[in-house]
């Protein structure tokens, strides 16, 4: 029996199984208010406490980055990134920060 991959539309459907009013909108508003970008799988999965912890960690990373004390880290599948990827990520992050 050959392996049949799960169709892409099935994975997309999984994200829309979450409640718009109870999960998606409040979490999206939290990310916007804190100027955080996060992949859907990290935004929607897990408990409210786990989500709040991810937000706190992302805010702390941004504060360290803005203070010049650390590299930008993102939620990704890769365990390690190359220096070139870190440089590109840092430049993209700086371009996405709002200027008041």
The 8 nearest C-alpha neighbors of each residue, nearest first, counted from 0:
[[1, 2, 3, 4, 5, 6, 7, 9],
 [2, 0, 3, 4, 5, 6, 7, 9],
 [3, 1, 4, 0, 5, 6, 7, 9],
 [2, 4, 1, 5, 6, 0, 7, 9],
 [5, 3, 6, 2, 7, 1, 9, 10],
 [4, 6, 7, 3, 9, 10, 8, 2],
 [7, 5, 9, 8, 4, 10, 3, 11],
 [6, 8, 9, 10, 5, 11, 4, 12],
 [9, 7, 11, 10, 6, 12, 5, 13],
 [10, 8, 12, 7, 11, 6, 13, 5],
 [11, 9, 13, 7, 12, 8, 14, 6],
 [10, 12, 8, 13, 9, 14, 7, 15],
 [11, 13, 9, 15, 10, 14, 8, 16],
 [14, 12, 10, 16, 11, 15, 9, 17],
 [15, 13, 16, 12, 11, 17, 10, 43],
 [16, 14, 12, 17, 13, 11, 18, 19],
 [15, 17, 13, 14, 12, 18, 19, 11],
 [18, 16, 15, 14, 19, 22, 23, 13],
 [17, 19, 21, 22, 20, 23, 16, 15],
 [18, 20, 23, 21, 24, 22, 17, 15],
 [21, 19, 18, 24, 22, 23, 25, 17],
 [22, 20, 18, 19, 23, 25, 24, 17],
 [21, 23, 18, 25, 19, 24, 20, 26],
 [22, 24, 19, 26, 25, 27, 18, 20],
 [23, 25, 27, 26, 20, 19, 22, 28],
 [26, 24, 28, 27, 22, 23, 29, 21],
 [25, 27, 29, 28, 23, 24, 22, 30],
 [26, 28, 24, 30, 29, 25, 23, 31],
 [29, 27, 31, 25, 26, 30, 32, 24],
 [30, 28, 26, 32, 27, 31, 33, 25],
 [29, 31, 35, 27, 33, 28, 32, 34],
 [30, 32, 34, 28, 33, 29, 27, 35],
 [33, 31, 29, 30, 34, 28, 35, 27],
 [32, 34, 30, 31, 35, 29, 58, 54],
 [35, 33, 31, 32, 30, 36, 96, 97],
 [36, 34, 30, 33, 31, 37, 57, 58],
 [37, 35, 30, 34, 38, 31, 73, 57],
 [38, 36, 42, 39, 41, 35, 74, 30],
 [37, 39, 41, 40, 42, 36, 74, 75],
 [40, 38, 42, 41, 43, 37, 14, 44],
 [39, 41, 38, 42, 43, 44, 14, 37],
 [42, 40, 39, 38, 44, 43, 37, 74],
 [41, 43, 39, 40, 44, 37, 38, 50],
 [44, 42, 40, 41, 39, 45, 23, 22],
 [45, 43, 41, 40, 42, 46, 50, 39],
 [44, 46, 49, 50, 43, 47, 41, 48],
 [45, 47, 49, 48, 50, 44, 51, 43],
 [46, 48, 50, 49, 51, 45, 52, 22],
 [49, 47, 51, 46, 50, 52, 45, 53],
 [50, 48, 52, 46, 51, 47, 45, 53],
 [49, 51, 47, 53, 52, 48, 46, 54],
 [50, 52, 48, 54, 49, 53, 47, 55],
 [51, 53, 49, 55, 50, 54, 56, 48],
 [54, 52, 50, 56, 51, 55, 57, 49],
 [53, 55, 57, 51, 52, 56, 58, 50],
 [56, 54, 52, 58, 57, 53, 59, 51],
 [57, 55, 59, 53, 54, 58, 60, 52],
 [56, 58, 60, 54, 59, 55, 53, 61],
 [59, 57, 61, 55, 56, 60, 54, 62],
 [58, 60, 62, 56, 57, 61, 55, 63],
 [61, 59, 57, 63, 62, 58, 64, 56],
 [60, 62, 64, 58, 59, 63, 65, 57],
 [61, 63, 59, 65, 64, 60, 66, 58],
 [64, 62, 68, 66, 60, 61, 69, 65],
 [63, 65, 61, 67, 69, 66, 62, 68],
 [66, 64, 62, 67, 63, 61, 68, 69],
 [65, 67, 63, 64, 68, 62, 69, 61],
 [68, 66, 64, 65, 69, 63, 70, 62],
 [69, 67, 63, 66, 64, 70, 65, 62],
 [70, 68, 64, 63, 67, 71, 60, 66],
 [69, 71, 64, 72, 68, 89, 85, 63],
 [70, 72, 89, 64, 69, 73, 60, 88],
 [73, 71, 70, 74, 60, 85, 57, 88],
 [72, 74, 75, 71, 37, 57, 88, 36],
 [73, 75, 37, 72, 76, 38, 41, 77],
 [76, 74, 77, 73, 78, 38, 72, 37],
 [75, 77, 78, 74, 79, 73, 80, 38],
 [78, 76, 75, 79, 80, 74, 73, 81],
 [77, 79, 76, 80, 75, 74, 81, 73],
 [80, 78, 77, 81, 76, 75, 82, 85],
 [81, 79, 84, 85, 82, 77, 78, 83],
 [80, 82, 84, 83, 85, 79, 86, 87],
 [83, 81, 85, 84, 86, 80, 87, 79],
 [82, 84, 86, 81, 85, 87, 80, 88],
 [85, 83, 87, 81, 86, 82, 88, 80],
 [86, 84, 82, 88, 83, 87, 89, 81],
 [85, 87, 83, 89, 84, 88, 82, 90],
 [88, 86, 84, 90, 85, 89, 91, 83],
 [89, 87, 85, 91, 86, 90, 84, 92],
 [90, 88, 92, 86, 91, 87, 71, 85],
 [89, 91, 87, 93, 92, 88, 86, 94],
 [92, 90, 88, 94, 89, 93, 87, 95],
 [91, 93, 89, 95, 94, 90, 88, 96],
 [92, 94, 90, 95, 96, 91, 89, 88],
 [93, 95, 91, 92, 96, 90, 97, 89],
 [96, 94, 92, 93, 97, 91, 34, 90],
 [97, 95, 93, 94, 92, 98, 34, 91],
 [98, 96, 95, 99, 94, 34, 93, 92],
 [97, 99, 96, 95, 94, 93, 34, 92],
 [98, 97, 96, 95, 34, 94, 93, 32]]
